[in-house]
Amino acid sequence: MVERDRIMVWPVYIDSQKSREDGRKISVRDAIEAPTLKEIEEAAKRLSLNPVLEPEKAYPKEWWEARGRVLVDKTKPKSVILKEIAAEIKRMR
């Protein structure tokens, strides 16, 4: 089995309701409101990023609340992948 480079996609990274200080990684214009793990997973599948869902994980800044994360293949820079996932969720909605 070939080991792939992966990146973590926490919902907060693409949530338009979160500030940069809270952990948002992309611009509000590119971000979406309240993304769910299932939406991120489905968008990553559509983008052929081989998503792996980890629902039991908690974002370090919100360690008390396990909202989960999705691991995806790193095929491009992280910011580009996050924007593509958010754009795909916008299309899906």
Backbone as CSV, one residue per row, in Angstrom:
resi,resn,N_x,N_y,N_z,CA_x,CA_y,CA_z,C_x,C_y,C_z
1,MET,0.839,-1.189,0.000,0.000,0.000,0.000,0.884,1.253,0.000
2,VAL,0.534,2.210,-0.826,1.286,3.450,-0.924,0.752,4.449,0.101
3,GLU,1.655,5.014,0.893,1.258,6.025,1.877,1.088,7.368,1.173
4,ARG,-0.071,7.992,1.371,-0.374,9.273,0.722,-0.214,10.417,1.705
5,ASP,0.115,11.593,1.172,0.067,12.798,1.994,-1.400,13.158,2.172
6,ARG,-1.795,13.442,3.391,-3.187,13.787,3.697,-3.219,15.134,4.407
7,ILE,-4.339,15.809,4.282,-4.566,17.016,5.067,-5.870,16.849,5.837
8,MET,-5.943,17.539,6.972,-7.154,17.514,7.789,-8.063,18.650,7.340
9,VAL,-9.341,18.346,7.221,-10.325,19.384,6.930,-11.303,19.394,8.100
10,TRP,-11.140,20.394,8.951,-12.073,20.610,10.053,-13.192,21.490,9.511
11,PRO,-14.441,21.247,9.889,-15.543,22.099,9.403,-15.305,23.595,9.625
12,VAL,-14.656,23.952,10.732,-14.406,25.360,11.037,-13.553,26.031,9.947
13,TYR,-12.723,25.263,9.242,-11.850,25.822,8.197,-12.633,26.512,7.080
14,ILE,-13.851,26.024,6.807,-14.623,26.567,5.678,-15.968,27.155,6.112
15,ASP,-16.122,27.415,7.418,-17.384,27.931,7.968,-17.399,29.461,7.936
16,SER,-18.319,30.030,7.175,-18.393,31.491,7.025,-18.802,32.196,8.321
17,GLN,-19.368,31.453,9.264,-19.792,32.055,10.528,-18.657,32.146,11.552
18,LYS,-17.510,31.568,11.225,-16.355,31.596,12.117,-15.381,32.677,11.653
19,SER,-14.639,33.234,12.596,-13.636,34.247,12.250,-12.304,33.554,11.953
20,ARG,-11.378,34.314,11.406,-10.029,33.779,11.181,-9.424,33.347,12.511
21,GLU,-9.691,34.141,13.552,-9.179,33.827,14.883,-9.756,32.506,15.401
22,ASP,-11.000,32.213,15.044,-11.638,30.955,15.457,-11.100,29.760,14.681
23,GLY,-10.463,30.024,13.525,-9.872,28.922,12.771,-10.238,28.853,11.300
24,ARG,-11.083,29.786,10.819,-11.432,29.761,9.398,-10.179,29.995,8.566
25,LYS,-9.988,29.213,7.501,-8.770,29.285,6.692,-8.971,29.970,5.343
26,ILE,-10.212,30.113,4.905,-10.469,30.733,3.602,-11.320,31.992,3.799
27,SER,-11.407,32.821,2.768,-12.158,34.071,2.884,-13.643,33.802,3.117
28,VAL,-14.319,34.759,3.724,-15.760,34.629,3.974,-16.494,34.447,2.648
29,ARG,-16.035,35.126,1.618,-16.660,35.036,0.295,-16.631,33.594,-0.244
30,ASP,-15.530,32.882,0.018,-15.391,31.504,-0.463,-15.999,30.485,0.500
31,ALA,-16.153,30.863,1.767,-16.629,29.941,2.793,-18.144,29.722,2.693
32,ILE,-18.622,28.723,3.435,-20.053,28.409,3.450,-20.557,28.405,4.894
33,GLU,-21.856,28.520,5.042,-22.456,28.567,6.367,-22.662,27.164,6.917
34,ALA,-22.131,26.929,8.115,-22.345,25.689,8.883,-22.179,24.401,8.060
35,PRO,-20.978,24.137,7.533,-20.783,22.887,6.783,-20.836,21.679,7.719
36,THR,-21.382,20.579,7.238,-21.433,19.350,8.031,-20.338,18.395,7.553
37,LEU,-20.017,17.414,8.393,-19.024,16.409,8.009,-19.458,15.654,6.762
38,LYS,-20.738,15.313,6.703,-21.250,14.562,5.544,-21.117,15.373,4.262
39,GLU,-21.370,16.679,4.335,-21.211,17.537,3.153,-19.751,17.599,2.722
40,ILE,-18.856,17.732,3.691,-17.427,17.786,3.367,-16.984,16.463,2.751
41,GLU,-17.440,15.361,3.332,-17.083,14.038,2.806,-17.603,13.864,1.377
42,GLU,-18.852,14.225,1.135,-19.444,14.076,-0.201,-18.723,14.962,-1.221
43,ALA,-18.421,16.201,-0.848,-17.706,17.110,-1.749,-16.321,16.550,-2.076
44,ALA,-15.632,16.017,-1.062,-14.298,15.443,-1.277,-14.368,14.220,-2.194
45,LYS,-15.431,13.420,-2.044,-15.613,12.265,-2.942,-15.784,12.731,-4.378
46,ARG,-16.618,13.753,-4.570,-16.855,14.281,-5.914,-15.591,14.859,-6.532
47,LEU,-14.664,15.327,-5.679,-13.395,15.889,-6.149,-12.280,14.837,-6.200
48,SER,-12.641,13.567,-5.967,-11.691,12.435,-5.987,-10.533,12.607,-5.006
49,LEU,-10.856,13.024,-3.780,-9.830,13.254,-2.762,-9.763,12.130,-1.721
50,ASN,-10.468,11.028,-1.966,-10.452,9.857,-1.076,-10.633,10.229,0.397
51,PRO,-11.799,10.784,0.755,-12.003,11.238,2.137,-12.098,10.097,3.145
52,VAL,-11.591,10.358,4.347,-11.721,9.444,5.480,-12.360,10.246,6.608
53,LEU,-13.555,9.820,7.016,-14.314,10.514,8.054,-13.803,10.114,9.440
54,GLU,-13.592,11.089,10.317,-13.195,10.835,11.698,-14.127,11.625,12.622
55,PRO,-15.358,11.121,12.831,-16.381,11.866,13.583,-16.075,12.058,15.063
56,GLU,-15.187,11.263,15.633,-14.904,11.350,17.068,-13.861,12.407,17.421
57,LYS,-13.261,13.038,16.435,-12.203,14.025,16.684,-12.773,15.389,17.071
58,ALA,-12.029,16.105,17.909,-12.438,17.447,18.351,-11.388,18.458,17.899
59,TYR,-11.848,19.566,17.326,-10.951,20.641,16.906,-10.234,21.171,18.149
60,PRO,-8.902,21.293,18.108,-8.149,21.681,19.311,-8.644,22.950,20.014
61,LYS,-9.080,23.963,19.276,-9.579,25.185,19.927,-10.941,24.969,20.578
62,GLU,-11.630,23.902,20.185,-12.930,23.559,20.786,-12.868,22.106,21.256
63,TRP,-11.865,21.796,22.063,-11.574,20.434,22.481,-12.719,19.745,23.207
64,TRP,-13.631,20.504,23.780,-14.738,19.935,24.552,-15.879,19.431,23.663
65,GLU,-15.835,19.752,22.364,-16.933,19.382,21.474,-16.399,18.608,20.263
66,ALA,-16.692,17.323,20.221,-16.214,16.469,19.131,-17.133,16.601,17.919
67,ARG,-16.740,17.474,16.981,-17.524,17.676,15.760,-16.965,16.874,14.594
68,GLY,-15.757,16.344,14.764,-15.161,15.506,13.737,-14.346,16.276,12.716
69,ARG,-13.678,15.504,11.858,-12.871,16.055,10.773,-12.854,15.056,9.632
70,VAL,-12.364,15.502,8.481,-12.241,14.635,7.308,-10.802,14.723,6.822
71,LEU,-10.183,13.569,6.584,-8.850,13.534,5.994,-9.007,13.366,4.488
72,VAL,-8.261,14.146,3.719,-8.319,14.046,2.258,-6.905,14.009,1.688
73,ASP,-6.788,13.495,0.468,-5.497,13.456,-0.207,-5.008,14.865,-0.495
74,LYS,-3.728,15.105,-0.299,-3.146,16.418,-0.602,-2.644,16.391,-2.046
75,THR,-3.495,16.880,-2.942,-3.154,16.900,-4.360,-2.731,18.294,-4.805
76,LYS,-3.043,19.290,-3.976,-2.770,20.704,-4.261,-2.486,21.386,-2.932
77,PRO,-2.162,22.684,-2.942,-2.017,23.394,-1.669,-3.319,23.334,-0.846
78,LYS,-3.181,23.323,0.468,-4.330,23.185,1.364,-5.407,24.231,1.098
79,SER,-5.009,25.499,0.921,-6.000,26.563,0.712,-6.820,26.320,-0.548
80,VAL,-6.184,25.795,-1.586,-6.888,25.510,-2.846,-7.896,24.385,-2.638
81,ILE,-7.488,23.334,-1.937,-8.394,22.212,-1.662,-9.591,22.676,-0.834
82,LEU,-9.348,23.496,0.183,-10.452,23.990,1.028,-11.441,24.808,0.206
83,LYS,-10.940,25.669,-0.677,-11.822,26.470,-1.536,-12.625,25.580,-2.476
84,GLU,-11.983,24.549,-3.022,-12.687,23.629,-3.927,-13.780,22.857,-3.198
85,ILE,-13.493,22.407,-1.982,-14.501,21.679,-1.195,-15.685,22.598,-0.887
86,ALA,-15.408,23.835,-0.458,-16.485,24.787,-0.160,-17.312,25.082,-1.413
87,ALA,-16.661,25.258,-2.547,-17.369,25.531,-3.797,-18.238,24.346,-4.206
88,GLU,-17.742,23.145,-3.993,-18.507,21.939,-4.326,-19.729,21.821,-3.416
89,ILE,-19.595,22.157,-2.148,-20.746,22.116,-1.227,-21.774,23.150,-1.664
90,LYS,-21.335,24.337,-2.095,-22.263,25.355,-2.609,-23.050,24.807,-3.792
91,ARG,-22.377,24.094,-4.677,-23.067,23.493,-5.838,-24.057,22.420,-5.389
92,MET,-23.667,21.617,-4.400,-24.522,20.536,-3.904,-25.786,21.088,-3.236
93,ARG,-25.661,22.218,-2.553,-26.808,22.805,-1.840,-27.761,23.423,-2.847
